[in-house]
Structures are given as C-alpha cells and as structure tokens.
Amino acid sequence: MDITIVSDSLFSTSPSALAKALHSNGHNVNMVLPFYEYELQKQRSKLNSLGSFNMNMPFGCIRITLLHSYIEGISCFFIANTYYFEKLQKRSAYDEAEAISVFCHAVLELFNYTQYFPQYIFTDSHKTAFIPALLKLKYRYIDGYESIKTFHYINENKYGIYNRAFSYSVFGIDKDAAHILTSSNEINLTRAAIICSSRIFLGENAASILYDKNSSIHHAALQFGFKLRKLRMGIDYSLFDPERDPEIQKNYSSAALCDKLQNKLLIQRHYGLKQDENIPLITVYPCRVKEISQRIIKEISRGDVQMIILNLNSPQSRISKPEHSCISQKTVFEETLDILSLKNLFSASDIAVFGGFESPYGNPSFIASAYGCVPVIPTQRYFDLGISYFNKITLEGNGYTYDMHIPKDIIYTLWDALGVYRHDKKTFNKLMQICMKKDFSVNSALKAIEQETEKSPYYQN
C-alpha cells in the first residue's frame, strides 16, 4: 500500500503512530504537515529544501516552499508559507479558512510538483477535511490524480464550519459545486469529506453523529453510511510504556504494583494531599460539555476520595488550588494536558473517570489502562471501546462503564469500583493487571485500514 497521511499537527500522536505502524508493516508511507509544526524538531533531524511553487488562489498568488525530512524513519513533507503557517495563531474565522484552503491546495499541488501520486490519502481533522472534496471537485480530471483514493478520519466535534460566502472567495469552489460544501446555509468541511471520500473512519469521539439528529452532519452520515467504518485508533506504545518509561516517577510492571503505590504517595505529596494508600486517588478527565463535567465532579466529591481534575480548556502549564472550592477541599486542579502529566497522573491514580476522550495523544482511557489505572468510561452507542464492565466474581472485564444519560449511573458505577478498592484490594490489583495486559495499540487500526484497501462495489472515489 502506498499511502500519504496528511495532518495539521506533527504532535497529534494518532496519525504519527499510524504512520510508524504502516512503515513497520512494509507499506510505503509519507506524511504531509504545515511547516510551523517543524520548529521543535529541528534539533533531531535534518531539513532539506525541495524548492518552491506558486498557487493562484481566489485571494491572490501564494508562494509555497516545500521542505523534507525523515522523522523516526518516516518521510515527512512540510508545506511552508510564513504568513499562513508560521504566524498563524489566534485569528478570525476568515484567516483560518484561508490557511486551511492554502494548506489543502498545497498538499495536492505537492503531488504534481514532485510527480509522486500516492494510491491513498489519509486525512485526520477538520483542517484537512477539504482535501477529499478538493480532489473530487477540482483535481480528479488531471493526469495522476484520477486514481487517488481518500480516507478521512473523524474523531472530533469540530467540523470546520464557515460562512457560505467563502465557497469561491476562499475555497475556490464555484457555485455549481458549492452545494457539496454547504449544510444549513453554511460551509461544513467535514460534511464535504463524508460525501467525497472513498471511506470514512469514525473514532469514539465522533460516534454521536450516527444518532444525534442535532448534528449538522448527521444526515450526511446516514446518507453515505455505506462508506462509514468504526475505527479504534489506539495509542502509541513507544510513547506510553510503563515498563520502559524513564519519565514517570518510578517504573513498574504488572508484577510490581508496589511501585505504583510509591508513585501514588509521591503525587499525593506533590499536590499537598494526605499521604495515605487507603484513600482512593481519582483522576477526572472531564468532557468539554460543561454540564457533564460538573455532574461527574459533583458525584465523585460525595465520597471520601482525593481528586485531581484535568482542565482541558487551559493551555497553561500551571497548577493551582481553588481557595474556596464549593466541591471539596480535597480537590486539586491540574491545568495542563501533556504527555508527562498524563503519565504521572495515570501511573499514580487508582481510578480514572472519563467524561470524554478528546486528546491529542490518543484515547486517554487506553493510556490510563496502560499505566494500571482503572478506567471508568461512558458507554458509546454503536461503538465498542474495548473496555467492559468488570465482574469481580469471574474476573472478566477490564474497567467500568456508565451511561452518561442516566444522572445517577455514574455514582452507582463508582460505588462499585470503590467498593472493590476498599474491601477487596487483592481483586482490585488483579483488575489493574488486567488493564495493563489489554492491547490498545494502533495495530488494530492498521488492520482495519489494510482491509479497506481491498476493492468493493462502493470503492470508487
């Protein structure tokens, strides 16, 4: 298989993990990214210039510089333009739409410039969702592009929604084809990707579009349901490996849970919590929906527990305690979400409660399992997350699940989990070991994608 993965971020581990898995499995894989993501990689790899080319866009002539490097054995092409990529921070919707249009056009122009045309293009976010539509509406009749097939991965609730007037003025799609981009009188790039892609892969964060009638892309998902495939992307175990990880406080394995206890005591001391192995330490990974997050925190705080709450909305890496917490004086807010924080917290916590799974590092409940932290997750209709309810009699299951649409279900589930922790530590330790043994690697996603490369009646782009 000859595949090019297009991502808007080098540090989103899902596409990079998938690229490494494809490469190690003998496939020819390349990645295409915007250049601003390369800044932190300069010290680790050599950057080569491949020249430049001009693109005529509706808003002007744009010059693109093309760069190349090998990162962890993967061939990476970087699309460079100082204005649109290096300086793009917080701007208006119009500026973001322009940057998306420039990047997606440049990705397809890259193939013509290098005269390298892949069999498959894999896109992974709303910022790259325009590529399948662009390929079908503007490029499919050009030599070299006609046989390219596209896979689009949806695992977020950001669909790339912009003003309808941007159809031609920004995205360069004329009025005869503008209906492909529009939904409810707005441009919806994810909807366009659903219509134009060869296959759509749905992650756990996007499963709701199958049944949420208020979703702007629900109708498109049903209409083109023959393209949809559920995909459990998994995590990169080269990043999250507790047995070989030098970054966490102390390494441990499934046979050495006493080291996990040392991690717990260190984290309790770090946050100023009482150092007591018998008090359950719970990490709360809330949902971006405020009401769900508040419900989870309120219900957990009723028990005698210690909580560390990940604040998903804060980009700052600072830690603060609420002076007048209306929830509990044992509550601590950890206002950072990075790899090191996740490793330290999950390697120390007994239980992790999830309201959602949005993370740039893969599904956080899988990461928690890898570090022996028992996950408590919301059930997903039409989607198997690979975490099932633990039966303490038969020792089947590898976590706990609750229905977020039933207000009290989370507290009943927590009582069950905490009951095992407090009254049957031996069984709880076995559950930790079961969690760590479960394979959540990206290999399952690799197999699913490989299967979809086979021809089917609906496979034509």
N, C-alpha and C positions, 0 to 999 in steps of 0.2 A: 504494500500500500504506500502510495506517495501522497503525503498529506501536509498541508500548511496550517498551523494553528495561529490565528490572529487574536491577540489580546490587547486590551488597553493598558495593562499593567504587568510588568515583569514579576512583581511581588505578589500577584494573586497565585497562590500555590497550586490551585486546581489545574489550570492549563499547563503550567510548567511541569507538574507531576505527571500529567498525561503525556506530555512530550517526552519526558525521560522514559516512561513505560513503553511508549511506542518505539523509541530509539533502541532500547534494550531488547525489544522483541523482534528486531530485524527490519523494522519499517523505515522508510526514508521520510524524515520529519524535519520541518523547518518552523521557526516562529517569526512572526512579524509584529513589531511593537513600535510605539511612538518613542522618539529619542529621549525625551525628558526622563524616562524611567531608567535610562542607562547611567545616569550620573553616579549612582552609588556603586556601580560595577566596574568603574574604570581601573581600579587597582588590581582587579582579579583577572582581567582578560584584555586582550589587545583589540583595538578598534581600527578597522580598515575602511577607507572611503571607497565607494564604488562609483562615484560620480554624482551627477545631478540631472534633473529634467524639469521641464515646465509643464504646468497643467492649466488649461483655460477653464476657469470656473465662472459661474454667473456673476460673481462679485469681484473678478479680476484674475490676472495671471499669477499663479502661485508657483514659486520655485521650491522644489523638493530636493534635499540632499539625502543620498542613500548611503547608509553605513552598515558594516557587517562585522560580526564577531562570533566566536564559539564560546558558549557559556555552558559548563558542565557537559561538554560534548555535543550540545545542540547548536545547530546552525541558526543564528538569530540575525534578522534584518531589522534595521532601525530606520524609521521614517523621520527625517529631521526637517523642521522649519521653526526658526527662532520665535516668530510671533505666535504661532498656533500651538506649539507643544512645550517649548522651554519656559515660556512666560505664562502659560495658561494656568491660572489659579482659580480664584472665585470671580467669575464673570457672569454676564447676563445670559439668558437662555439663547439669545441670538448668537452670541460669541461661542457658546458651547456647541450649538448646532453647526456653525461654520467649521469649527475644529473637527467635529465628527465627519462632516462632509469631506473636508480636505483629507483627513486620515483614510477614510474608506475609499475615496477615489485613488489616493496614492498607493494603497495596497494593491489595487487591481492594475494600476499603471506600472507598478513594480514588475509584475509578471511579463508585461510587454517589453519593458526596458531590459530585463535580464534574459528574455526569451526562455524563461523557465515557467512552464504551466503545470501546476500540480493536478493530480486526479481529484483531490478533495480539499475543501477549505472548511476548517472548523472555527466558528466564531463563538464568543463566550459571554457577551454582555450587551446591554442596550447601546453602548457606544460603538459596537462593531456589527450590530444587527442590520445596518443599512447595506452591508456588503452583499448578502444574498439577493436583496431587491435590486441593487445596482447591477449586479451580474446578469440578472434576468431581464431587466428593462433596458440596459444600455450597452452591455458588453457581449452578450451571448452570440451575437451575429458576427463578431470579429474573430478572425482565424486564431486558434489557440485557446479561446475561451469557451467554445461551444460544448466541450465535453467535461468541463469542470462541474463537479457536484458539491453541494454545500450542506454542511451540518451546522445547526445552530443550537446552542445550549442555553436554556433559560433557567436561572436559579436565583432570581431576584424579583422584587416588586417594583423596580424602576423600568419603565417600558420605553423611555425616550419619546416623550410627548411634547410636541412643539406646535407653533402657530401654523395653521393651514397655508398661510401666505408664503411660508418658507419652501413650499414644494418645488418651485422653479428657482426662486431668487437665491436659495441656499443649497438645496439638494440637487438642483439641475434636472428635475423630472418634469416633463411638460404636462399640460393639462389633460391630455388624452390618457396618460398613465397615472395621474395623480391619485386616482381612487385606490390604487394599491397601497399607498402610504397612509391614507386618511381613515379615521374612525371617529364617529361622533363630532364631525367637523374639525378634527384636529389631526395632525400628523402623528402616527404611532409607529415607530420604527420596529418594535417587536412584533406587532401585528403584520407588518410588511414581511418580516423574516419568516413568520409562520406560513404565509401564503407562498413565498418564493423559494424557500429552502427545500432541499431534497428530503431531509429528515430533521425533525425537531426533537431534541432530548430535554426532558423535564427533570430538574432536580427537585429535592424535597421542599425548597422554599417556593417553588412555582406550581406545586400540585394543586393549589387552590383555584387556579384558572379553569380547572376542569369542572368545578361545581359552584364557584362564586359568580352568580349572574350579574353582580355589580361590576365585575372586572371588565375593562374596556376591550380585552382580547378574548373574553370567554367564547363569544360566538365564533370567532376565527378558529379557536382551538377545537371546537366541536365540528365545525365545517370541514376542517382539514385534519380530523382525528386520525386518519389512516397514516399520517406522517409522524405522529407522536410516539415517542418511546420514553419510558421512565428510565432514568439513569442515576444510579448511586455512585457519585464521582469518587468517593473515598478520600483518603488522606495520604500524604507522602511520608512513609515511614522512615525515610532518610532524614527528615526534619523532626519527627516525633517518635523517638526510640528511647524509652526509659532505661534500657539496659546499657546503652552506649552513649547516653546524653551527658556531656560534661557541664551543661549549663544549669541543670537543676541542682538543688542544694545537695542531694545525695542520691546516687544511683541505687536502683533496687530492681528486683525481678519478682516474678510471681511466687518464688520460693522464699523471698526475703521481705515480707511485709513489715517486719520490724523497722526497716529503713524508711518506709512510708510514714511510720509513726514519728521518726525523727524529723522528717520534712514537716509534718503537721505541727510539732512543737515549735519549730523554727518560725513557721508562718504565724502562729499564734503570738509568739513573742514580737515578731516584726510589726504586727498590727496593734500591739498593746492589748491583746485578748488574754484571758486567763489560760495559762498553760495546763491543760487537763485533757488527757487522752480519751476520757469517757464522755466529754461534751462533743456532740456531733458538729463537725465543721462543714458547712454547706456553701458552695459557690453558686451564686444565682446568675444565670446567663439569660437576661430578660429578652422579651420581644420588643421590637421597635414600636409596637402598638402600645401606647401608654397605659390603657385600661388593663390590658392583660398583664403587663409588668407589675402594676400596682396590686392586682389581685394576688399574684404569685407571692410577692414580698409580704403582703398583709397576712396571708395564710401561714407562711413559714414562720413569721415572727411570733406566732402564738405558742410555739414550743420552746423548750429550753435548749436553744441551739445558738451557734455562732455563725454569722453570715458574712460573706464577702460578695459584694454586688458589683458586677462588671457594668460600667456605664458605657454603653455602646455609642452614645452621642458625643462623647468628649474626645477630641483629638489630642488633648494634652496628656502628658505622662506624669501627672502629679497625683498624689494620694491625699485625701482629706477625710476628716471625720465630721459628720454633721453635729453641730453644737447642741441643737435642740431637736433631736430626732423624734418624730411622733410615732415611729415604728418600734424601735428598740434601741436601748443603749448599747446592745451587743452588735449593732450593725456598723459595718465599715464599708465605705465606698472606694473601690479601686477604679480610678478614672483613666485607665489605659487598656488598650486591647492590642497586644502584640504577642509574638511567639513566646518570648521569655515569660511574660505574665501568665499566659495560658499554661505553660509547662510548670511553673512554680505553684500556681494555684491548684491545678488538677493533680499534681504529684503529692499535694498535701491534704486536699479535701477528701472527706469520706463520701460525700454525695454532691452531685451537681444537678441543679434543677434548670431546665431549659424552657423558655417561652417561645423561642425560635432558633433558627440555625444559621442566621446570616453571619458570615465570617469570611475574610479574605484568605483564610488558611485552611479551607475545607470545613466539613461539618464538625462543629466543636464537640458534639456528643461523641463522635468517634475518637477525637483526641482525648477526651476525658476517659473513655474506656481503655485507651492505650496506656494511660497512666494509673490504672486501677481505681479510678474514681467512678462510683456507681451512677450512671445517668438516669435521670427522671425526665422523660420527654413527653410532649403532646403527641397523641396519635395523629397520623396523617391518612385521611381518606384517599383511597386508590393508590397508596404508596407504602411500600414495605421498607422501613428504615434499617432493618436488620437488628433492632433492639426489641426484645419481647419481655413480657412480664415474668418476673422471677417467681418460681414455685419453690418455697423453702422445703417442701416435703420431698419432691422428686429431683430438686436441684437443676431444674430446667429453666431456661430463660437467662437473660444477661442484663437486666436492668428493670426499670419500672416505666409504665406508660399511663397517661391520664388523658381524659377528654376535656380540652380547654373550654368547650361549650357547656359543660356542666360545672357551675361555680364551685361546688364542694368536692368535686372529684379529685382535685389536686391535693387537698388536705387529707382525704382518706388514703390516697396513694402514699403520701409522705408518712402518715402514721404507720402504714405497713412497713415501709423501708426503715423508719427509725425504730420500730419495734424489733426488727431483726438485729439492727445495730446494737441496741441497748441490752437485749435479753439473750441474744444468741450470736456472740462475736465470732465463734468458730464458723458458723454458717455464713456470716457476712464476709469473712475473709475468703471463703470459698467463692462467694459471688464476685469479689474483687479479682480473684484469679481467673474466673470465667470471663470477666470483662476484658482482661488483658490478652487472653488467648484468642478472642474473636478477631478474625481478619477483616479489617476495613480498608484494605489497601486499594489503590487505584486500579488494580488488575481486573476487578470485576467490571469497571467502566471500559477498560481496554477490550475485554472480550465482547461487550455489547456493541462497541463501535466497529470492531472487526466483523461481527455478524452482519451489520447493516451495510457493509461494503458489497455484499452479495446482491445480485440483481433480483428485482422483484417487479411485479406488474406496475407499481406506482413509483418506480425509482427514477424515472426520467426527470431531469431538472426543469 
